Amino acid sequence: MAFKGYLIKLGGENGTPLPLKFIRYETYKITPNQRMDYNSTRDSLGFLHRTVVSHTATKVEFNMPRLNNWQLEAFMKMIRQHWSNAQERKITLYYYDMEFNTYRTGQFYMPDIDFTITNVDEYQGLIWYAETRIAFIEY
């Protein structure tokens, strides 16, 4: 299955595509299908004996462009509407996996976000934010 014009859908395969205007393309990084070891060890000769578990985890991260408070709220509202567990910031994503040229579904959490203010326009009621890093890490 080839690329269909979106990178991420929030809420799963039948969910809402994340508008590309919220993604600075050159900062979009995906680490698909990260292998995880369980009790892997090295022997006395230094050879690694790996036990790789069947579950893999994907990480998706990107920077949003400079946004004002209204644009940022539109993004955050869209994310919050798709949380399956708000306390954990848990969300189902349907994402494009470049490694296999297909889309996959996974359960992710969104780590804390650092917001940096670059300007305040008190007359128009606007706060401008610097580029903001967003990440989703699969369970």
WOHUHU-V750712 format. One record per pair of residues at least 6 apart in sequence whose ideal C-beta (glycine too) atoms are under 6 Angstrom apart, sorted by sequence separation. I is the first residue (numbers start at 0). J is the second residue. D is the distance in Angstrom with one decimal. If there is no record, write none. Layout:
# WOHUHU-V750712
((I J D) (I J D))
This chain:
# WOHUHU-V750712
((8 14 4.3) (9 15 4.9) (41 47 5.4) (83 89 5.1) (95 102 5.7) (96 103 4.9) (119 126 5.4) (8 16 5.2) (9 17 5.9) (40 48 5.6) (82 90 5.5) (81 90 5.3) (93 102 5.7) (118 127 4.2) (7 17 4.4) (39 49 4.5) (116 126 5.9) (117 127 5.0) (5 16 4.0) (39 50 5.5) (93 104 5.1) (38 50 5.6) (117 129 4.9) (36 49 5.7) (37 50 4.9) (92 105 5.9) (114 128 5.7) (115 129 4.2) (36 51 6.0) (37 52 5.2) (91 106 5.9) (92 107 5.2) (34 51 5.2) (35 52 5.1) (90 107 5.5) (89 108 5.4) (88 108 5.2) (87 108 5.6) (88 109 4.3) (33 55 5.8) (32 55 4.0) (33 56 5.0) (110 134 5.5) (31 57 4.7) (109 135 5.6) (30 58 4.6) (107 135 4.0) (108 136 5.8) (29 59 5.0) (107 137 5.1) (28 60 5.2) (105 137 4.5) (106 138 4.7) (27 61 4.3) (26 61 5.1) (59 94 5.9) (26 62 3.9) (22 61 4.9) (23 62 4.7) (23 64 5.3) (21 63 5.2) (92 135 6.0) (57 105 5.9) (21 74 5.3) (71 128 5.9) (67 125 4.8) (68 126 4.3) (67 127 5.4) (66 128 5.4) (31 96 4.7) (32 98 6.0) (31 98 4.6) (62 130 4.4) (63 131 4.8) (62 132 5.4) (10 81 4.3) (9 81 4.1) (61 133 5.9) (60 134 4.0) (59 135 4.7) (58 136 5.1) (11 91 4.4) (57 137 4.7) (10 91 5.8) (12 93 4.6) (56 137 4.1) (11 93 5.3) (7 92 5.6) (8 93 4.0) (7 94 5.0) (6 95 5.2) (12 104 6.0) (2 95 6.0) (11 104 5.6) (0 101 4.6))
